[in-house]
Amino acid sequence: MSVRFIFLVLLLIFNATNEISGQFSFEFMQAPITDTVKFNHQYDFIIIGAGSGGCVMANRLSENHNWKVLLLEVGDEESDFLTDVPLTAAVTVLTRHNWGYRTERTKNACLHLSGGVCYWPKGRALGGTSVINYMVFNRGHAEDYNRWARAGNDGWGYRDVLPYFKKMERIGIEEFKTSKYRGRKGNVDIQHPAYHSKLLDAFLEAGKEFGYEENDPNDEKMLGFSQVQATTRNGRRWSAAKAYLRPIKKRANLFVSMRSWVTRILIDPKTKVAYGVEFIKNRQIYRVNATKEVILSAGAIASPQILMLSGVGPAKHLRDLHIPIIKNLKVGYNLQDHVGLSGLAFEVNEPITISENSVQSISAIFSYYILGRGPFTLPGGAEGLAFVKTPNSTLAKNYPDIELVLGAGALNGDMSGSMANMLGIPKNFVKEVYADIMGKNAFSLVPIIMRPKSRGRLRLKSKNPFQWPKMEPNYLDHPDDLNTLVEGAKFAQKLGESASFQQYNSQLNRRPYLGCEKYEFGSNDYWKCCITGYTSSLQHQVGTCKMGPSTDANAVVNPQLQVYGIDRLRVVDASIMPDIPAAHTNAVVFMIGEKAADMVKDTWS
C-alpha cells in the first residue's frame, strides 16, 4: 500500500468521522485566512515572508491596534489534510508547499545523490518550512547563545533568550510542566508523540549502557537520551500559521496577502532608508510603502536573495550583475547547516518497528483520527533523540557534537519511495542496498553533526527575481566535520547493536552503500565514503545575513537585527544566526521572532 493510498483512506475516514471527532474536525473546519487583494498606499509595517519568524512578527506587531501590518507570502495556506499527519512528513515535499531547491555540486558532499547535488526542501506557504518540516522541537545548548553574546551580540546570551523560548511555548508534556525552563502559556504546542514502542525503551536503555541518562534536552542538561518532542497538538502538526496567524485572522489591522512574490525592497539610494516593497500578485506589480519598517523574514535562502536584488550585498558580486549598489555588505556568506548520514538500517526479529505496510491497518488510521494516537503521531517517524559526545570532541564537557535520531522505521520499509525521494537517494540504492531486508522489520539511527566548521555561500545567478539563487553549501569542506561524522556513524553502529537491542537480535544491514564497496565495511574510509556520497541535510540552513557588532566586517545586521547602513530595515529569521546552535532551528526562529517583536515595539513605542 502506498503513502498516497494511505492518504486517500485517511481522507475517506475523516469525511466519515468529522461529525464525531471533535478535537480533529475543528482544525479541518476552520475558515480560511482572508487573502488581501486590494492594497493601501502605505502600512506601518510590511513583513516579507510568513515563515516562523514572519508569523510571530505579524501576530505581535498587530497587537497594537493603531499599527497597520501587511504580511506578504509567496505561497498560500497550508493544506491541512496533506501536511498535518506527522508520520508522513516526507510526502509534504511532493506538494506545492515545497520550493524543491537543489544546490550546486559540492566537492565533498552529496556525491552519489540523484544529480550529484544536495536536496533542500523549504516551505512555501503561510507557516513557511514549519508546514513541511519534521516538527522536532529542540532549543540547543546554553553555550550556543552565550557564544553569540561573547561575539559582541549584546542581549543574546542564554539568560536573555530563555524568557522568549518560554514565552512561545505551551508545553503539553506533564512531567515537564513544573520545569523552570519550560513555558506553559505560549502559542506553540510541544508534545510527545502519542506512541511509545519497545524500540524506544531499548534506545533509552542503550543510552544508559554508554553512560547517558534519560533527560529533557530542552532543560539545563542537553547531553542524554529522550523521547522526541514535537510541535504538534493532539497528534497533528502545529505550524507557525496555526500557532500565530489563525488565532488572529480577524484582526482588522492585519492584512495577509498570499501568492505575492517580492521582487525588491524599495530603498532610497541617497538617504539609505527602506520605505517600501515591490511585489507581484496576479501578474500585477505593486509598490507599497512602509511608514515605520520593512521586516524581512523570508528565510536563509530568500532573505539574502531579496537583499541582493535590492542593492544590498557584496559590491563586486552586485556590480558583476549590473545591480546598483546601495550598501556593500557580506550578504549570502556564512551559510551553515546540520548534515548527517541517512540509510543505516538495523534489522530486528520482532515487529517493534513501523513501515508503510505496518501502518496500513484501518485500526491504526481510526486510532489516529478518533483518538489522536498511534504511529501516525510520530514526526517523520522519529521516536527518540540522543545528544552525545564523540571521543575526539574538543567542545565543552557538557556540549554534544553529535545528535542521533532514532527512526521507528528504515528506508527498507519506504515502499513508495517518498522518504528516499525527499533525501535524493537514487532508486537503485534502495533496491540493491536493502535487497536482503526489503520490507522486513528494521529501524534507523541517523548521526548528525551539531557544530560544523564548514561554511557555504549563497549568490545570485542573475537579476531575475524568479530564478533560484546559486546555493553552495560547501558541506564537509573542513576535515574536522567529516571526522566527527565518522565517529558519529561508528557510535550509531555500536548503539544499534548494543546489549539493550540484542533482545531483538538487532544487526546493522551489512550490504555496503553503492560506490563504497571497495572499502572494508565499518572502517573509517568506508564511513567517509558513505557520508560524502549520501550526505543528508536537516534543512537547518542559517547564517546568510549574519548578526554581529559593528566591528565585525562580516556582519549584515546588528544585535537589534537592523541592516547595517540601511534605516528602517530588519531581518528576522534563521539567516541572522552568527553560528548554528545545537538545535532543530525552527524553535530558535520562533524565539528570534518573539525577541525581535519586542525590539520593534521598543523602537516605536
C-alpha positions as CSV (number, residue, x, y, z in Angstrom):
1,M,0.0,0.0,0.0
2,S,1.5,3.4,-1.0
3,V,1.6,6.5,1.1
4,R,-0.8,8.2,-1.4
5,F,-3.3,5.3,-0.8
6,I,-3.0,5.8,2.9
7,F,-3.8,9.5,2.4
8,L,-6.9,8.5,0.5
9,V,-8.0,6.2,3.2
10,L,-7.3,8.9,5.8
11,L,-9.4,11.4,3.8
12,L,-12.3,9.0,3.5
13,I,-12.2,8.3,7.2
14,F,-12.1,11.9,8.0
15,N,-15.1,12.7,5.9
16,A,-17.0,9.8,7.6
17,T,-16.0,10.8,11.1
18,N,-15.7,14.6,11.3
19,E,-19.0,14.8,13.0
20,I,-17.9,12.6,15.9
21,S,-14.2,13.6,16.1
22,G,-14.4,16.9,17.9
23,Q,-10.8,17.6,18.6
24,F,-9.8,17.0,15.0
25,S,-12.7,18.2,12.9
26,F,-12.4,21.7,14.4
27,E,-9.0,22.3,12.8
28,F,-10.1,21.0,9.5
29,M,-13.3,23.0,9.5
30,Q,-11.7,26.4,10.2
31,A,-12.5,29.2,7.8
32,P,-9.5,30.2,5.6
33,I,-7.4,33.3,6.2
34,T,-8.7,36.2,4.1
35,D,-6.4,37.0,1.2
36,T,-5.8,40.7,0.7
37,V,-6.3,41.7,-2.9
38,K,-6.7,45.5,-2.6
39,F,-3.8,47.4,-1.1
40,N,-3.5,50.7,0.8
41,H,-0.8,53.1,-0.4
42,Q,1.0,52.6,2.9
43,Y,1.2,50.5,6.1
44,D,3.1,50.9,9.3
45,F,5.0,47.7,8.8
46,I,5.5,45.4,5.8
47,I,6.6,41.9,6.7
48,I,8.2,39.8,3.8
49,G,7.7,36.1,4.3
50,A,5.2,34.2,6.5
51,G,7.6,31.6,7.9
52,S,8.1,31.1,11.6
53,G,9.7,34.5,12.1
54,G,7.2,36.3,9.9
55,C,4.2,34.7,11.6
56,V,5.4,35.7,15.0
57,M,6.1,39.3,13.9
58,A,2.7,39.6,12.3
59,N,1.0,38.5,15.5
60,R,3.0,40.6,17.9
61,L,3.0,43.8,15.9
62,S,-0.7,43.7,15.1
63,E,-1.3,43.5,18.9
64,N,-1.0,47.3,18.7
65,H,-4.4,48.2,17.0
66,N,-3.0,51.5,15.9
67,W,-0.5,49.8,13.6
68,K,-1.4,48.5,10.2
69,V,0.6,45.4,9.3
70,L,0.9,43.9,5.8
71,L,2.2,40.3,5.6
72,L,3.4,39.2,2.2
73,E,3.8,35.5,1.4
74,V,4.6,33.9,-2.0
75,G,2.7,30.7,-1.1
76,D,-0.8,30.1,0.1
77,E,-2.5,28.4,3.1
78,E,-1.2,25.0,4.1
79,S,-3.2,22.0,3.0
80,D,-4.3,20.8,6.4
81,F,-5.1,17.3,5.3
82,L,-1.9,16.8,3.3
83,T,0.5,18.4,5.7
84,D,-0.8,17.7,9.2
85,V,-0.1,13.9,9.6
86,P,3.3,13.8,11.4
87,L,4.3,10.3,10.2
88,T,4.0,11.2,6.5
89,A,6.0,14.4,6.7
90,A,8.2,13.2,3.8
91,V,5.2,13.4,1.5
92,T,4.8,17.1,2.0
93,V,7.8,17.7,-0.3
94,L,5.6,16.5,-3.1
95,T,3.1,19.3,-2.6
96,R,3.0,22.8,-3.9
97,H,4.2,23.9,-0.4
98,N,7.9,23.0,-1.2
99,W,10.3,25.1,-3.1
100,G,12.2,22.0,-4.0
101,Y,15.6,23.7,-4.0
102,R,18.7,21.9,-5.4
103,T,22.2,23.1,-4.5
104,E,25.2,23.5,-6.8
105,R,27.5,20.5,-6.9
106,T,29.9,20.5,-3.9
107,K,33.2,18.6,-3.9
108,N,32.9,16.8,-0.5
109,A,29.2,16.0,-0.1
110,C,26.1,14.6,-1.8
111,L,28.3,13.0,-4.4
112,H,26.1,9.9,-5.0
113,L,22.7,11.5,-4.6
114,S,20.4,12.0,-7.6
115,G,22.1,14.5,-9.9
116,G,25.1,14.7,-7.6
117,V,23.5,17.7,-5.7
118,C,22.1,18.2,-2.2
119,Y,18.3,18.4,-1.8
120,W,16.9,21.3,0.1
121,P,13.1,21.2,0.7
122,K,11.9,24.6,2.0
123,G,8.4,25.8,2.8
124,R,6.3,27.9,0.5
125,A,3.1,28.6,2.5
126,L,1.7,30.5,5.4
127,G,3.9,29.0,8.1
128,G,6.9,28.5,5.8
129,T,9.1,25.5,6.4
130,S,7.1,24.7,9.6
131,V,4.5,23.4,7.2
132,I,6.8,20.7,5.7
133,N,9.5,20.1,8.3
134,Y,9.8,17.1,10.7
135,M,8.4,19.1,13.7
136,V,11.2,18.1,16.1
137,F,11.5,20.6,18.9
138,N,14.9,21.4,20.4
139,R,16.3,24.7,21.5
140,G,20.0,24.0,21.7
141,H,22.6,24.4,24.4
142,A,23.0,27.5,26.7
143,E,26.6,27.8,25.3
144,D,25.2,28.4,21.8
145,Y,23.7,31.7,22.9
146,N,26.4,32.7,25.3
147,R,28.8,32.3,22.4
148,W,26.7,34.7,20.4
149,A,26.8,37.2,23.2
150,R,30.6,36.9,23.7
151,A,31.0,37.7,20.0
152,G,29.5,41.1,20.7
153,N,25.8,40.4,20.2
154,D,24.6,42.0,23.4
155,G,21.3,40.8,24.7
156,W,21.6,37.4,23.0
157,G,23.0,35.3,25.9
158,Y,21.2,32.3,27.2
159,R,19.6,34.3,30.1
160,D,18.4,36.9,27.6
161,V,16.8,34.4,25.2
162,L,15.4,31.9,27.7
163,P,12.3,34.1,28.5
164,Y,11.4,34.2,24.8
165,F,11.7,30.4,24.4
166,K,9.4,30.1,27.4
167,K,7.1,32.8,26.0
168,M,6.5,31.0,22.7
169,E,6.0,27.5,24.2
170,R,2.9,25.7,25.5
171,I,4.4,22.5,26.9
172,G,2.0,19.6,26.8
173,I,4.3,17.1,28.5
174,E,3.0,16.5,32.0
175,E,6.4,15.8,33.7
176,F,8.0,19.0,32.2
177,K,5.2,21.4,33.2
178,T,6.9,22.3,36.5
179,S,10.3,22.9,35.0
180,K,11.6,26.4,35.3
181,Y,13.0,26.1,31.7
182,R,9.6,25.4,30.1
183,G,6.7,27.7,29.1
184,R,3.1,26.9,29.6
185,K,1.0,29.7,28.0
186,G,2.6,30.3,24.6
187,N,1.4,29.9,21.1
188,V,3.5,26.8,20.1
189,D,2.3,23.4,21.3
190,I,5.1,21.0,22.3
191,Q,4.1,17.4,22.9
192,H,5.5,13.8,22.9
193,P,4.0,11.7,20.2
194,A,1.1,9.6,21.4
195,Y,3.1,6.4,20.6
196,H,5.7,4.7,22.7
197,S,7.2,1.5,21.4
198,K,9.5,-1.2,22.7
199,L,12.1,0.2,20.3
200,L,12.1,3.5,22.3
201,D,12.6,1.6,25.5
202,A,15.6,-0.2,24.1
203,F,17.0,3.0,22.9
204,L,16.7,4.7,26.3
205,E,18.3,1.7,28.0
206,A,21.1,1.6,25.4
207,G,21.9,5.2,26.3
208,K,22.5,4.1,29.9
209,E,24.9,1.4,28.7
210,F,27.0,4.3,27.3
211,G,26.7,6.4,30.4
212,Y,23.9,8.7,29.3
213,E,20.8,9.5,31.4
214,E,17.2,9.9,30.1
215,N,16.6,13.6,30.1
216,D,14.8,16.6,28.7
217,P,17.3,18.1,26.2
218,N,15.5,21.5,26.5
219,D,16.3,21.6,30.2
220,E,19.6,22.6,31.7
221,K,21.4,19.4,30.7
222,M,21.4,18.6,27.0
223,L,23.5,15.5,26.9
224,G,21.4,12.4,27.1
225,F,18.7,10.3,25.5
226,S,15.0,11.2,25.3
227,Q,11.7,10.6,23.6
228,V,11.3,13.1,20.7
229,Q,9.4,16.3,21.4
230,A,7.4,17.8,18.5
231,T,5.5,20.9,17.5
232,T,2.2,19.1,17.5
233,R,-1.3,19.4,19.0
234,N,-3.5,16.4,19.5
235,G,-1.1,14.4,17.3
236,R,-1.2,16.8,14.4
237,R,1.3,19.3,13.0
238,W,1.2,22.7,14.8
239,S,2.7,25.0,12.2
240,A,3.7,28.7,12.7
241,A,0.5,29.7,10.9
242,K,-1.7,27.6,13.2
243,A,0.1,29.0,16.2
244,Y,0.3,32.7,15.3
245,L,-1.9,33.6,12.3
246,R,-5.1,31.6,12.6
247,P,-5.9,32.8,16.1
248,I,-5.7,36.5,14.9
249,K,-7.1,36.2,11.4
250,K,-10.0,38.6,12.3
251,R,-7.8,41.5,13.4
252,A,-8.8,44.5,11.4
253,N,-5.3,45.9,11.3
254,L,-3.6,42.7,9.9
255,F,-3.6,42.3,6.2
256,V,-2.3,39.0,4.8
257,S,-1.5,38.7,1.0
258,M,-0.8,35.3,-0.4
259,R,0.8,34.4,-3.8
260,S,2.7,37.7,-3.5
261,W,6.2,37.5,-4.9
262,V,8.5,40.2,-3.6
263,T,11.0,41.4,-6.2
264,R,12.8,44.0,-4.2
265,I,12.8,46.3,-1.2
266,L,12.4,49.9,-2.0
267,I,15.4,51.8,-0.6
268,D,16.2,55.5,-1.2
269,P,19.8,55.4,-2.6
270,K,20.6,58.8,-1.1
271,T,19.1,58.7,2.4
272,K,19.5,54.8,2.6
273,V,16.0,54.5,4.1
274,A,13.9,51.5,3.3
275,Y,10.5,52.9,2.5
276,G,8.5,50.1,0.9
277,V,8.3,46.9,-1.0
278,E,7.8,45.9,-4.7
279,F,5.9,42.7,-5.3
280,I,3.9,40.9,-8.0
281,K,0.5,39.4,-7.4
282,N,-1.9,38.1,-10.1
283,R,0.6,39.3,-12.8
284,Q,0.3,42.9,-11.5
285,I,3.2,44.9,-10.0
286,Y,2.5,46.6,-6.7
287,R,4.6,49.2,-4.8
288,V,3.5,49.7,-1.2
289,N,5.1,51.9,1.4
290,A,6.0,51.3,5.0
291,T,5.9,54.3,7.3
292,K,7.8,52.6,10.1
293,E,9.8,49.5,9.0
294,V,10.2,46.7,6.5
295,I,10.7,43.4,8.2
296,L,12.5,40.8,6.0
297,S,11.5,37.2,7.2
298,A,11.9,35.2,4.0
299,G,14.4,32.7,5.4
300,A,18.1,31.9,5.0
301,I,17.8,31.5,1.2
302,A,15.2,34.1,0.1
303,S,16.2,36.9,2.6
304,P,19.8,37.3,1.2
305,Q,18.4,36.9,-2.3
306,I,16.0,39.8,-1.8
307,L,18.6,41.9,-0.2
308,M,21.0,41.5,-3.1
309,L,18.3,42.1,-5.6
310,S,17.6,45.4,-3.7
311,G,21.2,46.5,-3.9
312,V,22.4,45.4,-0.5
313,G,25.2,42.8,-0.7
314,P,28.8,42.2,-1.8
315,A,29.7,45.1,-4.1
316,K,31.7,43.1,-6.6
317,H,29.0,40.4,-7.0
318,L,26.3,43.1,-7.5
319,R,28.5,45.0,-9.9
320,D,29.0,41.9,-12.0
321,L,25.2,41.5,-12.3
322,H,24.7,45.3,-13.0
323,I,22.7,45.8,-9.9
324,P,23.1,49.3,-8.5
325,I,24.9,49.1,-5.1
326,I,23.2,50.8,-2.2
327,K,25.2,49.1,0.6
328,N,28.3,46.8,0.4
329,L,27.7,44.0,3.0
330,K,28.6,40.3,3.2
331,V,25.1,39.1,2.4
332,G,25.0,35.4,1.5
333,Y,28.2,34.4,3.3
334,N,28.4,32.3,6.5
335,L,26.0,29.7,5.3
336,Q,25.7,26.8,7.8
337,D,23.6,23.7,8.1
338,H,23.3,20.4,10.1
339,V,24.1,17.4,8.0
340,G,24.2,13.7,8.7
341,L,24.1,10.2,7.2
342,S,20.8,8.6,6.3
343,G,20.2,5.0,5.3
344,L,21.5,3.0,8.3
345,A,19.0,0.1,8.8
346,F,19.1,-2.2,11.8
347,E,17.1,-5.4,11.3
348,V,15.3,-6.9,14.3
349,N,13.4,-10.1,14.8
350,E,10.2,-8.8,16.2
351,P,7.6,-6.4,14.8
352,I,8.5,-3.5,17.0
353,T,9.2,-1.1,14.1
354,I,6.9,0.6,11.7
355,S,6.8,0.8,7.9
356,E,4.3,1.8,5.2
357,N,2.9,-1.7,5.2
358,S,2.6,-2.0,9.0
359,V,0.6,1.2,9.4
360,Q,-1.9,0.5,6.7
361,S,-4.4,-1.1,9.1
362,I,-7.8,0.6,9.4
363,S,-7.5,0.4,13.2
364,A,-4.2,2.4,13.2
365,I,-5.9,5.0,10.9
366,F,-9.0,5.2,13.0
367,S,-6.9,5.4,16.2
368,Y,-5.2,8.4,14.8
369,Y,-8.2,10.3,13.7
370,I,-10.6,9.5,16.5
371,L,-8.1,9.5,19.4
372,G,-5.0,11.3,18.1
373,R,-2.8,8.3,19.0
374,G,-0.7,5.7,17.4
375,P,2.3,5.6,15.0
376,F,0.8,8.3,12.7
377,T,1.7,10.8,15.5
378,L,5.5,10.2,15.1
379,P,7.1,13.2,13.4
380,G,8.6,11.9,10.2
381,G,8.9,8.5,12.0
382,A,11.3,9.9,14.6
383,E,10.8,8.4,18.1
384,G,13.9,9.2,20.1
385,L,16.8,11.7,20.2
386,A,20.3,11.4,21.7
387,F,22.8,14.2,22.2
388,V,26.3,12.7,22.7
389,K,30.0,13.4,22.7
390,T,32.4,11.6,20.5
391,P,35.9,10.6,21.8
392,N,37.7,13.3,19.8
393,S,35.5,16.2,20.7
394,T,37.2,19.4,21.8
395,L,33.9,21.1,22.8
396,A,32.9,21.9,26.4
397,K,32.4,18.9,28.6
398,N,28.6,19.1,28.6
399,Y,28.2,20.1,24.9
400,P,27.2,17.5,22.3
401,D,29.0,17.2,18.9
402,I,26.6,14.6,17.6
403,E,22.9,14.1,17.6
404,L,21.4,10.7,16.9
405,V,17.8,10.4,15.7
406,L,16.0,7.1,16.3
407,G,13.7,6.3,13.4
408,A,10.9,3.8,14.1
409,G,11.4,2.5,10.6
410,A,14.1,2.5,7.9
411,L,14.4,3.0,4.2
412,N,13.9,-0.7,3.5
413,G,10.2,-0.1,4.6
414,D,9.8,3.0,2.4
415,M,7.9,1.1,-0.3
416,S,6.5,4.2,-2.0
417,G,10.0,5.9,-2.1
418,S,8.7,9.1,-0.6
419,M,11.5,9.3,2.0
420,A,14.2,8.4,-0.4
421,N,12.9,11.0,-2.9
422,M,13.0,13.7,-0.2
423,L,16.6,12.8,0.6
424,G,17.6,12.5,-3.1
425,I,18.6,8.8,-2.7
426,P,18.5,7.0,-6.1
427,K,16.1,4.1,-6.6
428,N,18.9,1.7,-7.4
429,F,20.4,2.4,-3.9
430,V,17.3,1.3,-2.2
431,K,16.9,-1.7,-4.5
432,E,20.4,-3.0,-4.0
433,V,21.5,-2.0,-0.5
434,Y,18.3,-3.3,1.1
435,A,17.9,-6.4,-1.2
436,D,18.2,-8.8,1.8
437,I,15.9,-6.9,4.2
438,M,13.3,-5.2,1.9
439,G,10.1,-5.0,3.8
440,K,11.5,-6.6,7.0
441,N,11.4,-5.2,10.5
442,A,14.1,-2.6,10.8
443,F,14.8,0.7,12.5
444,S,17.2,3.5,11.7
445,L,19.7,5.7,13.5
446,V,20.8,9.0,11.9
447,P,24.0,10.6,13.1
448,I,24.1,14.4,12.7
449,I,26.9,16.9,13.3
450,M,26.0,19.7,15.7
451,R,28.8,22.2,15.4
452,P,30.0,22.2,11.7
453,K,33.1,24.3,10.9
454,S,32.4,24.4,7.2
455,R,30.8,27.5,5.7
456,G,29.0,27.9,2.4
457,R,27.7,30.8,0.4
458,L,24.6,31.9,-1.5
459,R,24.8,34.1,-4.6
460,L,22.5,35.4,-7.3
461,K,22.5,33.8,-10.7
462,S,21.0,36.8,-12.3
463,K,18.9,39.9,-11.7
464,N,15.8,37.8,-12.4
465,P,13.9,37.6,-9.1
466,F,12.1,34.4,-10.2
467,Q,15.4,32.5,-10.7
468,W,16.7,30.4,-7.8
469,P,19.9,31.7,-6.2
470,K,23.1,29.8,-6.5
471,M,23.4,27.7,-3.4
472,E,26.9,26.5,-2.5
473,P,26.7,24.5,0.8
474,N,30.4,23.5,0.9
475,Y,29.5,20.7,3.4
476,L,32.4,18.8,5.0
477,D,35.0,21.2,3.5
478,H,36.6,21.3,6.9
479,P,38.2,17.9,7.6
480,D,37.0,18.1,11.3
481,D,33.4,17.9,10.2
482,L,33.9,14.7,8.2
483,N,36.0,13.1,11.1
484,T,33.3,14.0,13.6
485,L,30.5,12.4,11.4
486,V,32.7,9.3,11.0
487,E,32.8,9.0,14.8
488,G,29.0,9.5,14.9
489,A,28.4,6.7,12.4
490,K,30.6,4.4,14.4
491,F,28.8,5.2,17.6
492,A,25.4,4.7,15.8
493,Q,26.5,1.1,14.9
494,K,27.7,0.4,18.4
495,L,24.4,1.8,19.8
496,G,22.2,-0.1,17.4
497,E,23.9,-3.4,18.1
498,S,24.3,-2.8,21.9
499,A,23.1,-5.2,24.6
500,S,19.8,-3.4,25.0
501,F,18.9,-4.0,21.4
502,Q,20.2,-7.6,21.3
503,Q,16.9,-8.9,22.9
504,Y,15.6,-8.2,19.4
505,N,18.8,-9.6,17.7
506,S,19.5,-6.1,16.2
507,Q,22.1,-6.0,13.5
508,L,23.2,-3.3,11.0
509,N,22.5,-4.1,7.4
510,R,25.8,-5.3,6.0
511,R,25.2,-4.6,2.3
512,P,27.6,-1.7,1.5
513,Y,26.4,1.7,0.2
514,L,26.7,1.9,-3.5
515,G,30.1,3.4,-4.5
516,C,31.7,2.3,-1.3
517,E,32.1,-1.4,-1.9
518,K,35.9,-1.2,-2.2
519,Y,36.3,-0.2,1.4
520,E,36.2,-2.5,4.4
521,F,32.7,-2.3,5.9
522,G,32.8,-0.2,9.1
523,S,36.3,1.2,8.5
524,N,36.9,5.0,8.7
525,D,37.4,5.1,4.9
526,Y,34.1,3.2,4.4
527,W,32.2,5.7,6.6
528,K,33.8,8.7,4.9
529,C,32.7,7.3,1.5
530,C,29.1,6.9,2.8
531,I,29.0,10.3,4.4
532,T,30.4,12.2,1.4
533,G,28.3,10.2,-1.0
534,Y,24.9,10.3,0.7
535,T,25.0,13.4,2.8
536,S,21.7,14.3,4.3
537,S,20.7,17.9,5.2
538,L,18.4,18.6,8.2
539,Q,17.2,21.7,6.3
540,H,18.6,23.9,9.1
541,Q,20.2,26.5,6.8
542,V,21.2,29.6,8.7
543,G,23.7,32.5,8.9
544,T,23.4,34.2,5.5
545,C,22.6,37.6,7.0
546,K,24.9,37.3,9.9
547,M,24.2,39.2,13.1
548,G,27.3,40.9,14.7
549,P,28.6,44.1,16.2
550,S,29.8,47.0,14.1
551,T,33.4,45.7,14.5
552,D,32.5,42.5,12.7
553,A,33.3,43.0,9.0
554,N,31.2,40.0,8.0
555,A,28.0,41.2,9.9
556,V,24.9,42.1,7.9
557,V,22.6,43.1,10.8
558,N,23.4,44.5,14.3
559,P,22.2,42.9,17.5
560,Q,18.9,44.8,17.1
561,L,18.6,42.9,13.7
562,Q,18.8,46.2,11.8
563,V,20.6,46.0,8.5
564,Y,23.8,48.0,8.7
565,G,23.7,51.2,6.7
566,I,20.0,50.9,5.9
567,D,17.5,52.6,8.1
568,R,14.1,51.0,8.9
569,L,15.0,47.6,7.6
570,R,15.4,44.5,9.8
571,V,15.9,40.8,9.2
572,V,14.0,38.4,11.4
573,D,14.6,34.7,10.5
574,A,17.3,32.0,10.6
575,S,19.6,34.0,8.4
576,I,20.7,36.2,11.3
577,M,22.3,33.4,13.4
578,P,26.0,34.0,13.6
579,D,26.7,30.4,14.5
580,I,24.4,27.5,14.1
581,P,23.2,26.2,17.5
582,A,22.9,22.5,18.5
583,A,19.2,22.8,17.8
584,H,16.4,22.0,15.5
585,T,16.3,25.5,14.3
586,N,12.6,26.1,13.9
587,A,12.4,26.5,17.7
588,V,15.2,29.1,17.5
589,V,13.4,31.1,14.8
590,F,10.3,31.3,17.0
591,M,12.4,32.7,19.7
592,I,14.1,35.2,17.4
593,G,10.7,36.4,16.2
594,E,9.4,36.9,19.8
595,K,12.6,38.8,20.8
596,A,12.6,40.9,17.6
597,A,9.0,41.9,18.1
598,D,9.8,43.4,21.4
599,M,12.8,45.2,19.9
600,V,10.5,46.8,17.3
601,K,7.9,47.7,19.9
602,D,10.6,49.3,22.0
603,T,11.8,51.3,19.0
604,W,8.3,52.7,18.1
605,S,6.6,52.8,21.5
